[in-house]
């Protein structure tokens, strides 16, 4: 497996949008809408690739001042539980840390919070609802 950065607007980006919709939104009865994609041209899109096929993804939104928000991470259901998500997260954090990012923030679905805790993230504040599901604000400081 490899982790590659995908350019916004490219065919790979459009495939990632389709897969995000399939793996993140449709299972909870929602669909990605054009408004959900607004502003993504300023975000960085990372794909987990196996045999020229995108099997996972993660978006990084630079916030300035050495911080980035990570969002919409997913791994193909057939590949979950094999360490690929941890690999994707660690690689994206390391690339961003190499560019001066020292703090990460994300909104974790409550049932995924344990995954992020194992990678050094700490929950902040009370649970909140986003896309109809309970989420936690989580942060990690000190780079990857």
N, C-alpha and C positions, 0 to 999 in steps of 0.2 A: 504494500500500500504506500501511496505517496500523498503528500499534502501540498496542494498548489493554490496559489492565489488566482482568482478568476476576475477578469475585468467586468465592471458594470456594463450592462448593455450587450455583452457578447453572447454568442449561442450558449456557452457554458453557464452564464448568469441566468439566462432564461430557463435552462434545464434545472438549475438550482431552485429557481422560483417554483417551477412545477413540482419538484420533489419536496420542497418545504410545505407546499399546499397539501400534497399527498400524505406526508408523514407527520406533520405537526397540526394542521388545521382540520382536514377532513375527519380524522379520528375523533375529534371533539365536536363535530357537526358544523364546522365553520369552513369558509373558503377565504383565501387571500384575495383582497380587493385592491384595485389600483391605489387607493388611499393608504393602504398598508405598506406600499412600496415607495411612497413619496420620500424623497431625501436620501434614498439608498445610493445615489451616485457619489455621495461623500463617505460612504462606508466601505470597508474592505471585506471581501467575500472569499472565504477559504473553503476548499473542497477536499474531502477525503476521496481518493480515487483508487480503484482497483480494476485492472485490466481495461483501462480507458473508460471506465464507467464511474460516475459520481455515486458514492455510497454513503456520504455523510457531508455535513456542512456546518459552518459557523460564521457568523457575521461579527465584525468588530467595528464599532462606531467610535472614532477618535473624539474625545471630549476636551482635549487640550490640557495643559498643565500636567502632562505625564500621566493622564488617565484615559481609560477606554472602557466603553460599555460593550460587553459581549452579549449576543442575542441570537435567538433562533438556532440553537445547536440541535443537531439530529444525527442519528446513525441508522442506516437501514435496519429494520427489525430483525432480519436474519443474522445480522452481525453484532447485535447488542450483547453485552456481557462478556466480550472477548478482549476488552482493553482498548478497542479502537477509539471510543469516545475520549478516554483519558489521554491517549496519544494525540488526538486532534487538539484537545484543549491545551495540553502542555506545549505542543509545537507552536500554536498560535500565540500563546503567552510568551514563549521564548523569542519568537520573531519580533513581537511588539516590544518586549523588554530590551532587545538589542537596538531598538530605535528610541529608547528613553522612556517607555511606559513603565511606571512603577506602581500603578494602582489600577485594579480592575473592579468593575461593578457589573452585576447582572440581576435579572429577575428570574428566579428559578421556580419552576412548577414545584409545589410543595412535595410531591412524590419523587422529585429528582434532587432535592436538597442534600440528601446524604451523599450522592455522587460528588457534588461540588464541595461539600465539607471535607471529603477525603483528598481533595485537591487543594486544600488550604483556604477555602472560602468560609466566611463567618456571616451568619444571618444577622441582620440589623432591623430592629423595629418589629412591628406586628405583621402577621400575614395580611395580604390584600388580594382582591379579585382582579384578574386580568384575563381576557378572552374567556370569561366564565369559569375560570379555575382558580383555586387558591395558589398564591405565589408568595415567595419571600424575597426581599431585597438582600443580596449577598455581596460581600466585598472581600477583596484580597489585596494586600499591600506588600510592597517590597519586590515587585517584578515577579517573574515566573518562579 
